């Protein structure tokens, strides 16, 4: 097996996972992922800023009306990519080249197919879904146009998440970051071109998005096609056909993982409905404060990906002590990230909110939200990192059921009981920390049971 040693041991570009310091390597692995996640947040903010500054309030509202839907469907594709990451990492850890290759070509077909299915679903039902969400009449035409155009990029998102999953499985998180930076810069340029020069509105922003999504997908496929290691991929590889066993395992991990990523968007519909029962100042303050969620969650998510990837590789290499240690390190890093960033939000919340609002009343309203959430973010690490750990050892269905019950059903029940009784912003946003803690306990028990079974094999 010496002549089949993994490329992660042979190139400075990739992070070692089955050897060396886990503390150091998991951190180095996570930093490019953090930057990738933050870039996506910042570029999305740029989309909103361009259409808001250079178009109209109606166009801004139309784009904003689709935010939850976009999160719902892109979240599913991100979940599929995380399943690819775990499965490929397991084969790389076991140094099983045939299974690695089979897993990669099968994953490509699955991720591309899922992107196409979602595209067709969105195109066929855009108007119906927006009406179901109660989109305002003066915004629904623009929202439908934006969402239909944006949906055309779903196959590209599926392919990029496939490539990102494969490359990160072997320890290369810098290359996807570079491609994302290229696509993000192009996105801003095209936004400005279509909106300012071409006098387009929500359609221009959507068009810019899908062009850059296909650019990033092509870049990652070209790179994988040039590789000579176990994680190379060329379209002619598809002549070998998909592997039925790998298809079953990837779908078994990917569909629950996709729902895990998407289900929070559904729960947020109920939370947003509760927020909308307050006056417009509170709604605007909440919207400004919610920008902190995207930043903090995405930084913490980098450590969750590191946790599942390192666990997958070490599981494949039969290094069970490193499997469990990767889980604990992932929790420590993600908890600290949430605590540090939450603390910064506590200290500089007013300054942060002033980036999104000028009205003092809106800032004060936003501070009501940040004052609770800043102490809550860190505790989400116990839930989300444990879910990632379960995925890392190949278990995805039970954690998905638990998170649906704990972080979705529980929140809806809270809104119609505790919040309905007190009807205050604190009584609404306390549901986050309580749902995270309750779900964490159940997820940790689930992980412990499955890990013991794993050790017994």
C-alpha positions in Angstrom: 0.0 0.0 0.0 3.0 2.3 0.3 2.9 3.1 -3.4 -0.7 4.2 -3.0 0.0 6.8 -0.4 -2.5 9.6 -0.4 -1.8 12.9 -2.1 -2.5 14.7 1.1 0.8 13.4 2.3 2.7 14.5 -0.7 1.7 18.1 -1.4 2.1 21.2 0.7 -1.2 22.5 -0.6 -3.3 19.9 1.3 -3.8 19.3 5.0 -2.7 16.0 6.6 -5.7 14.4 8.4 -4.6 10.9 9.5 -1.2 12.1 10.8 0.2 15.1 12.7 -1.4 17.5 15.1 -5.2 17.5 15.0 -5.4 20.9 16.7 -3.1 22.5 14.2 -4.3 20.8 11.1 -8.1 21.2 11.8 -7.5 24.9 12.3 -5.4 25.3 9.1 -8.1 23.3 7.3 -10.9 25.5 8.6 -9.4 29.0 7.9 -9.9 28.9 4.1 -13.4 27.5 4.7 -14.2 30.4 7.0 -13.0 32.9 4.3 -15.1 31.1 1.7 -18.2 31.3 3.8 -17.6 34.9 4.7 -17.0 35.8 1.1 -20.4 34.3 0.1 -22.0 36.4 2.8 -20.3 39.6 1.8 -21.0 39.1 -1.9 -24.6 38.4 -1.1 -24.7 41.7 0.8 -23.1 43.4 -2.2 -26.0 42.1 -4.4 -28.5 43.7 -2.0 -26.4 46.9 -1.8 -26.2 47.3 -5.6 -29.8 46.7 -6.3 -30.8 48.9 -3.3 -28.4 51.8 -4.2 -28.7 51.9 -7.9 -32.2 50.5 -8.7 -35.4 50.9 -6.7 -36.9 50.0 -3.3 -39.3 47.7 -5.1 -36.4 45.8 -6.7 -34.7 45.5 -3.3 -37.9 44.2 -1.8 -38.3 41.7 -4.6 -34.9 40.3 -4.1 -35.3 40.2 -0.3 -38.6 38.4 -0.7 -36.8 35.3 -2.1 -34.0 35.1 0.5 -35.6 32.3 2.4 -36.4 30.3 -0.7 -32.8 30.7 -2.0 -31.5 29.5 1.3 -33.9 26.6 1.3 -32.7 25.2 -2.0 -29.0 26.1 -2.0 -28.9 24.7 1.6 -30.0 21.4 0.2 -27.2 21.3 -2.4 -24.7 22.3 0.3 -25.9 19.3 2.3 -25.4 17.0 -0.7 -21.8 18.4 -1.0 -21.1 17.6 2.7 -22.2 14.0 2.0 -19.7 13.8 -0.9 -17.1 15.2 1.4 -17.6 12.5 4.1 -17.8 9.6 1.7 -14.7 10.5 -0.3 -12.8 11.2 2.9 -13.6 7.8 4.2 -12.2 6.1 1.1 -9.2 8.3 1.1 -8.5 7.4 4.7 -8.7 3.7 3.8 -6.5 4.3 0.7 -9.0 2.6 -1.4 -8.5 4.1 -4.9 -11.2 2.1 -6.8 -13.9 3.1 -4.2 -12.6 6.7 -4.2 -12.9 6.9 -8.0 -16.4 5.3 -8.0 -17.6 7.6 -5.3 -16.4 10.7 -7.1 -18.0 9.9 -10.5 -21.2 8.8 -8.8 -21.3 11.9 -6.7 -21.0 14.1 -9.8 -24.0 12.5 -11.3 -26.0 12.8 -8.1 -25.1 16.5 -7.4 -25.7 17.6 -11.0 -29.0 15.7 -11.1 -30.2 17.3 -7.8 -29.3 20.7 -9.2 -31.3 20.1 -12.3 -34.3 18.7 -10.4 -34.3 21.7 -8.1 -34.0 24.0 -11.1 -37.1 22.5 -12.8 -39.0 22.5 -9.5 -38.3 26.2 -9.0 -39.1 27.2 -12.5 -42.4 25.3 -12.5 -43.6 26.5 -9.0 -42.0 29.9 -8.4 -45.2 31.9 -8.5 -47.1 29.3 -6.4 -44.4 29.2 -3.7 -44.1 33.0 -3.5 -47.9 33.3 -3.2 -47.9 30.7 -0.4 -45.3 32.8 1.4 -47.6 35.8 1.2 -45.3 37.9 -0.9 -46.7 41.4 -1.3 -48.5 42.1 -4.6 -46.3 45.0 -5.6 -43.2 42.8 -5.2 -44.3 39.4 -6.4 -43.7 40.0 -10.1 -40.1 41.1 -9.5 -39.6 38.3 -7.0 -40.8 35.7 -9.4 -38.5 37.0 -12.2 -35.5 37.1 -9.9 -36.2 33.6 -8.5 -36.8 32.0 -12.0 -33.5 33.4 -13.3 -31.6 32.5 -10.2 -33.0 28.9 -10.4 -31.1 28.5 -13.7 -27.9 28.4 -11.7 -28.9 25.5 -9.5 -27.1 22.8 -11.6 -23.9 24.9 -11.4 -24.3 25.2 -7.6 -24.7 21.4 -7.5 -21.4 20.9 -9.5 -19.5 23.4 -7.4 -20.6 21.8 -4.1 -19.6 18.4 -5.6 -16.1 19.7 -6.4 -15.8 21.5 -3.1 -16.7 18.3 -1.3 -14.1 16.2 -3.1 -11.3 18.7 -2.8 -11.9 19.4 0.9 -12.0 15.7 1.5 -8.4 15.4 0.5 -7.4 18.5 2.5 -7.5 21.2 -0.2 -9.7 24.0 1.0 -7.6 26.8 -0.6 -8.5 26.0 -4.2 -12.3 26.3 -3.8 -11.7 29.6 -1.9 -9.6 31.0 -4.8 -12.4 30.1 -7.3 -15.0 31.5 -5.1 -13.0 34.8 -4.9 -12.8 35.0 -8.7 -16.6 34.3 -9.0 -17.4 36.8 -6.2 -15.4 39.6 -7.8 -17.0 38.9 -11.2 -20.4 38.9 -9.5 -19.9 42.4 -8.2 -18.7 43.6 -11.6 -21.6 42.1 -13.4 -24.0 43.4 -10.8 -22.8 46.9 -11.5 -22.7 46.4 -15.2 -26.3 45.0 -15.5 -27.9 47.4 -13.0 -26.1 50.7 -13.8 -25.1 50.3 -17.5 -27.9 48.1 -18.7 -30.6 49.7 -16.5 -31.7 46.3 -15.3 -33.0 45.6 -11.8 -33.7 42.3 -10.0 -33.2 40.5 -13.3 -29.7 42.0 -13.6 -28.6 40.8 -10.2 -30.0 37.3 -10.8 -28.3 37.1 -14.2 -25.0 38.2 -12.6 -25.4 35.4 -10.0 -26.0 32.6 -12.4 -23.1 33.6 -14.7 -20.6 33.6 -11.9 -22.1 30.3 -10.5 -21.3 28.6 -13.8 -17.8 30.2 -13.8 -17.0 28.7 -10.4 -18.4 25.3 -11.5 -16.3 25.3 -14.7 -13.1 26.4 -12.8 -13.4 23.6 -10.3 -14.1 20.9 -13.0 -11.1 22.1 -15.1 -8.9 21.9 -12.0 -10.1 18.4 -11.1 -9.6 17.3 -14.8 -5.9 18.3 -14.6 -5.2 16.4 -11.5 -3.3 13.1 -11.5 -4.2 11.9 -8.0 -7.0 9.8 -6.6 -9.4 12.8 -6.6 -9.1 13.7 -10.3 -12.3 13.7 -12.3 -12.9 13.9 -16.0 -16.2 13.7 -17.8 -15.1 10.6 -19.7 -14.9 8.9 -16.3 -18.7 8.7 -16.5 -18.3 6.0 -19.2 -17.7 3.6 -16.3 -21.2 4.3 -15.0 -22.4 5.1 -11.5 -21.7 2.7 -8.7 -25.0 1.5 -7.2 -23.5 0.9 -3.7 -22.0 4.4 -3.6 -25.2 5.9 -4.9 -27.1 4.4 -2.1 -24.6 5.5 0.6 -24.2 9.0 -0.8 -28.0 9.5 -1.1 -28.4 8.0 2.4 -26.0 10.7 3.8 -26.9 13.5 1.4 -30.6 13.7 1.5 -30.9 13.9 5.3 -27.9 16.3 5.3 -29.6 18.4 2.6 -32.8 18.6 4.7 -30.7 19.5 7.8 -29.3 22.5 5.9 -32.7 23.5 4.5 -35.0 22.8 7.4 -33.9 25.9 9.3 -35.2 28.1 6.5 -38.7 26.6 7.1 -38.5 27.2 10.8 -37.4 30.8 10.1 -40.6 31.4 8.2 -42.5 31.0 11.5 -40.0 33.2 13.4 -40.2 35.9 10.8 -44.0 35.7 11.1 -43.7 36.3 14.8 -41.4 39.3 14.3 -43.9 40.7 11.8 -46.4 41.0 14.6 -44.4 44.0 16.0 -44.2 47.5 14.4 -42.0 48.2 11.3 -39.2 49.7 13.4 -38.8 46.4 15.2 -39.0 44.4 12.0 -36.3 46.6 10.4 -34.1 46.4 13.5 -34.4 42.6 13.5 -33.4 42.5 9.8 -30.3 44.6 10.5 -29.3 42.5 13.5 -29.9 39.2 11.6 -26.8 40.0 9.4 -24.7 39.0 12.4 -26.2 35.5 12.2 -24.9 34.8 8.7 -21.4 35.9 9.7 -21.1 34.0 12.9 -22.9 30.8 11.8 -20.7 30.6 8.7 -17.5 31.0 10.7 -18.6 28.2 13.1 -19.7 26.0 10.2 -16.1 25.8 8.9 -15.2 23.9 12.1 -18.2 21.6 11.6 -16.9 20.7 8.1 -13.4 20.1 9.5 -14.9 17.8 12.1 -16.8 15.6 9.7 -14.0 15.5 7.2 -11.2 14.6 9.7 -13.5 12.0 11.3 -14.3 10.5 7.9 -10.6 10.1 6.9 -9.5 8.8 10.3 -12.5 6.4 10.3 -11.4 5.1 6.9 -7.8 4.7 8.3 -9.2 2.8 11.3 -7.7 5.4 13.7 -10.6 5.5 16.1 -8.7 7.6 18.8 -8.3 10.4 16.2 -11.9 10.1 15.2 -13.2 10.9 18.7 -10.5 13.5 19.3 -11.5 15.3 16.0 -15.1 15.6 17.4 -14.0 17.1 20.7 -11.6 19.6 18.9 -14.4 20.6 16.5 -16.6 21.4 19.5 -13.9 23.4 21.2 -13.0 25.5 18.2 -16.6 26.2 17.1 -17.7 27.0 20.7 -14.8 29.5 21.0 -15.6 31.0 17.6 -19.2 31.6 18.7 -18.2 32.9 22.1 -15.5 35.3 20.7 -17.7 36.7 17.9 -20.7 36.9 20.2 -18.6 38.8 22.7 -17.5 41.2 19.9 -21.2 41.7 19.0 -22.0 42.5 22.6 -19.2 45.1 22.8 -19.7 46.6 19.3 -23.3 45.8 18.6 -24.3 49.5 18.0 -21.4 50.0 15.6 -22.3 46.9 13.7 -26.0 47.8 13.4 -25.0 51.3 12.2 -23.6 49.6 9.1 -27.2 48.7 8.1 -29.4 51.4 9.6 -29.2 55.1 10.2 -32.3 55.5 12.3 -31.5 55.4 16.0 -34.9 53.7 16.8 -34.1 50.9 14.4 -30.6 50.5 16.0 -32.2 50.3 19.4 -34.6 47.7 18.2 -31.8 45.7 16.7 -29.9 45.8 20.0 -32.7 44.0 21.7 -32.0 41.0 19.4 -28.2 41.2 19.6 -28.3 41.5 23.4 -29.8 38.0 23.6 -28.2 36.3 20.6 -24.6 37.3 21.4 -24.7 35.0 24.5 -26.4 32.2 22.6 -24.4 31.6 19.4 -21.7 29.5 21.2 -24.1 26.9 22.5 -25.2 26.0 18.9 -21.8 24.4 18.6 -22.9 21.4 20.7 -25.8 20.7 18.4 -24.3 21.4 15.0 -20.8 19.9 15.6 -22.4 16.7 16.9 -24.6 16.5 13.8 -21.4 16.9 11.7 -19.7 14.2 13.8 -22.6 11.8 13.2 -22.3 12.5 9.5 -18.6 11.9 9.7 -19.1 8.3 11.0 -21.8 7.7 8.3 -25.0 8.4 10.3 -27.3 11.0 9.0 -31.0 9.9 9.3 -31.4 9.9 13.0 -29.6 13.2 13.6 -31.9 14.7 10.9 -35.1 13.5 12.7 -33.7 14.9 16.0 -32.9 18.3 14.6 -36.3 18.6 13.0 -38.0 17.9 16.3 -35.7 19.9 18.4 -34.8 22.9 16.3 -37.9 23.2 14.2 -41.0 21.6 15.8 -39.9 22.9 19.3 -39.5 26.4 17.9 -42.9 26.4 16.3 -44.4 25.2 19.6 -42.5 27.9 21.5 -43.9 30.6 19.3 -47.5 29.5 19.8 -47.1 29.1 23.6 -44.3 31.0 25.3 -44.1 33.8 22.8 -47.8 34.0 22.4 -48.1 34.5 26.2 -45.4 37.1 26.7 -45.2 38.6 23.2 -41.9 40.3 23.7 -38.7 40.2 21.6 -36.7 38.5 24.5 -39.4 35.8 24.8 -39.1 35.2 21.0 -35.3 34.9 20.7 -34.8 32.9 23.9 -36.2 30.0 21.8 -32.8 29.7 20.0 -30.7 28.9 23.0 -33.3 26.6 24.6 -33.8 24.7 21.3 -30.1 24.4 20.8 -29.5 23.0 24.3 -32.4 20.5 24.1 -31.4 19.3 20.7 -27.7 19.1 21.7 -28.5 16.6 24.5 -30.4 14.3 22.1 -27.8 14.6 19.4 -24.9 13.8 21.8 -26.8 10.7 23.0 -27.4 9.7 19.4 -23.7 10.1 18.6 -22.5 8.2 21.7 -24.8 5.2 20.9 -23.6 5.1 17.2 -19.9 5.6 18.1 -20.1 2.7 20.6 -21.6 0.5 17.9 -18.7 1.5 15.6 -16.1 0.6 18.1 -17.7 -2.8 18.7 -17.3 -3.7 15.0 
